[in-house]
């Protein structure tokens, strides 16, 4: 199975891609900090609702074509190359393997 990469923005070069990765990393860091602050806060429910409204507003600023679930974003890096990851061990295979499902066996 081949999973296509999301098309990079027009005129995107290596420098533009690195800039995009840096921006995504920074946003991810801030989002993790927001989640951490949320679970540790003693703020009132009204305050949390106001913050949620603000987050919805900010999310609306992320516009453009959204990739489908089957597309791998151009900014994703795979240090060991692309392949399957064994969910039980977390180790990545060096070659793509077909994913199959089998019905449970009865003893």
trRosetta pair geometry for C-beta under 8 A, 3 or more apart (Angstrom, degrees):
i j d omega theta_ij theta_ji phi_ij phi_ji
1 96 7.3 -139 50 165 73 137
1 98 7.3 111 -10 -117 100 71
1 99 7.9 -35 12 15 140 97
3 70 5.9 -146 -135 172 93 75
3 71 6.9 163 175 -120 90 25
3 72 5.3 85 125 -21 116 106
3 82 8.0 -159 51 -167 109 142
4 70 7.7 47 36 125 79 94
4 71 6.0 -34 82 -120 80 79
4 72 7.3 -169 101 28 32 83
5 71 7.0 67 -176 -170 18 85
5 72 5.3 -51 -107 76 58 90
5 73 7.4 24 -161 153 75 11
5 74 5.3 78 172 -85 115 69
6 67 4.5 -68 -94 -97 130 130
6 71 4.7 84 -68 157 83 127
6 72 6.8 -139 -11 86 81 38
6 73 4.9 -13 21 -118 130 48
6 74 5.4 -103 69 -22 83 82
7 74 7.4 -18 142 -46 10 126
8 12 3.9 -121 152 66 118 141
8 16 7.7 112 175 100 124 119
8 17 6.6 -51 -129 -85 136 103
8 74 4.6 41 -74 -51 88 177
9 12 4.5 103 62 -46 76 120
9 16 7.2 -110 62 150 110 138
11 16 7.3 106 117 -34 73 165
12 16 4.3 -131 -146 93 70 137
12 17 5.9 91 166 -57 108 81
12 20 7.6 1 -145 -22 127 138
12 74 7.6 89 114 113 150 160
13 16 5.2 99 46 13 59 102
13 17 7.0 -112 108 -5 32 94
14 17 5.6 -56 -148 37 30 113
14 18 6.4 30 155 -18 65 105
15 18 5.8 -54 -149 36 31 110
15 19 6.4 33 151 -20 64 106
16 19 5.5 -53 -149 36 33 114
16 20 6.4 36 151 -21 65 104
17 20 5.6 -51 -148 35 33 113
17 21 6.4 35 151 -20 64 103
17 74 6.5 -98 -126 133 114 112
17 75 6.5 -176 -165 -99 84 74
18 21 5.6 -50 -146 35 34 113
18 22 6.4 36 153 -20 65 104
19 22 5.8 -53 -149 35 30 112
19 23 6.5 30 152 -18 63 106
20 23 5.8 -56 -149 36 31 110
20 24 6.3 30 154 -18 65 107
20 75 5.4 -117 114 -91 113 129
21 24 5.8 -55 -147 38 31 110
21 25 6.2 34 154 -21 65 106
21 75 5.0 174 -83 -158 80 106
21 77 7.7 40 -125 -28 139 114
22 25 5.7 -53 -147 35 30 114
22 26 6.4 30 154 -19 64 106
23 26 5.8 -53 -148 36 31 111
23 27 6.3 29 154 -16 65 106
24 27 5.8 -55 -146 39 31 109
24 28 6.1 34 154 -22 65 107
24 75 6.0 107 5 145 156 156
25 28 5.7 -55 -148 36 28 113
25 29 6.5 32 153 -22 63 103
26 29 5.7 -51 -151 31 31 113
26 30 6.6 26 153 -14 64 106
27 30 5.8 -58 -150 39 33 109
27 31 6.2 34 152 -21 67 106
28 31 5.6 -54 -145 36 31 111
28 32 6.4 33 155 -19 65 103
29 32 5.9 -55 -152 34 30 110
29 33 6.5 30 150 -18 64 106
30 33 5.5 -52 -149 37 35 114
30 34 6.4 41 150 -23 65 102
31 34 5.4 -48 -148 32 35 115
31 35 6.6 35 153 -18 65 101
32 35 5.8 -52 -149 36 33 110
32 36 6.3 35 152 -19 65 106
33 36 5.6 -53 -146 38 32 113
33 37 6.2 32 155 -18 65 106
34 37 5.8 -56 -146 38 29 109
34 38 6.2 34 153 -26 64 107
34 55 7.6 125 175 -100 151 125
35 38 5.5 -54 -148 32 31 116
35 39 6.6 20 160 -12 65 104
36 39 6.4 -61 -149 38 27 100
36 40 6.4 3 160 0 63 118
37 40 6.2 -76 -145 50 28 99
37 41 5.9 46 158 -53 68 105
38 41 6.0 -42 -142 4 25 118
38 48 7.4 94 -143 -130 92 105
38 51 7.9 -171 -101 112 101 147
41 48 7.4 157 90 -81 142 103
43 47 4.1 -99 170 84 115 139
43 48 5.8 140 100 -51 113 83
43 51 7.9 58 114 -13 158 136
44 47 4.7 102 57 4 78 100
44 48 7.1 -143 98 -2 44 86
45 48 5.5 -56 -147 38 37 113
45 49 6.3 39 154 -22 69 103
46 49 5.7 -52 -149 34 32 112
46 50 6.5 32 152 -18 64 103
47 50 5.7 -54 -151 35 33 111
47 51 6.4 32 152 -18 66 105
48 51 5.6 -52 -146 37 33 112
48 52 6.3 38 152 -23 65 104
49 52 5.5 -51 -147 34 32 115
49 53 6.6 37 151 -21 63 101
50 53 5.7 -51 -153 32 33 113
50 54 6.6 34 148 -18 63 104
51 54 5.5 -54 -153 36 36 114
51 55 6.4 38 150 -21 67 102
52 55 5.6 -50 -147 34 33 112
52 56 6.5 37 152 -20 64 102
53 56 5.7 -52 -152 34 32 113
53 57 6.6 35 149 -20 64 104
54 57 5.5 -52 -151 34 35 114
54 58 6.4 32 153 -16 67 105
55 58 5.7 -54 -147 39 34 110
55 59 6.2 40 152 -25 66 105
56 59 5.6 -51 -146 33 30 115
56 60 6.8 39 152 -26 60 101
57 60 5.8 -52 -161 25 32 116
57 61 7.7 37 144 -25 59 97
58 61 5.7 -46 -167 16 44 116
59 62 6.0 -47 -168 20 48 110
60 63 7.7 17 164 -61 52 90
67 71 4.1 -119 -174 75 113 131
67 73 6.1 -145 -7 -79 162 80
68 71 5.1 99 54 -4 74 103
72 76 5.5 -94 177 46 92 140
72 82 7.8 -52 -96 -114 173 128
73 76 5.0 110 67 -19 83 97
78 81 5.6 5 121 157 116 7
78 82 5.1 83 90 -71 174 57
78 83 7.9 145 179 14 137 72
80 83 7.1 -58 111 24 103 121
80 92 5.4 143 75 84 140 138
80 94 7.1 -96 161 -105 110 70
81 94 6.9 52 64 -151 127 63
82 96 6.9 -1 122 -66 91 106
83 92 5.3 109 77 171 111 96
83 93 4.5 -139 158 80 126 74
83 94 5.9 -122 -82 -159 164 7
83 95 6.0 76 -124 63 118 7
83 96 5.4 -142 -130 -73 59 56
83 97 7.7 47 -172 -1 87 77
84 92 7.1 162 89 -154 38 64
84 93 4.7 17 59 28 86 120
84 96 6.0 108 -28 -141 89 52
84 97 4.9 -65 8 38 147 90
84 99 6.9 163 -120 -70 133 94
85 90 6.7 -12 179 -158 107 35
85 91 7.1 174 -152 92 68 27
85 92 4.8 -39 -97 -97 77 71
85 93 7.4 -149 -82 4 27 76
86 89 4.6 20 98 40 122 95
86 90 6.8 -44 79 9 77 16
86 91 5.4 7 37 58 112 75
86 92 7.7 -163 8 -89 73 22
86 93 6.9 97 -35 -42 91 92
87 90 7.5 28 -156 -71 23 49
93 96 7.3 131 92 -97 120 20
93 97 5.7 5 90 -10 171 111
102 105 7.8 -1 134 -42 117 87
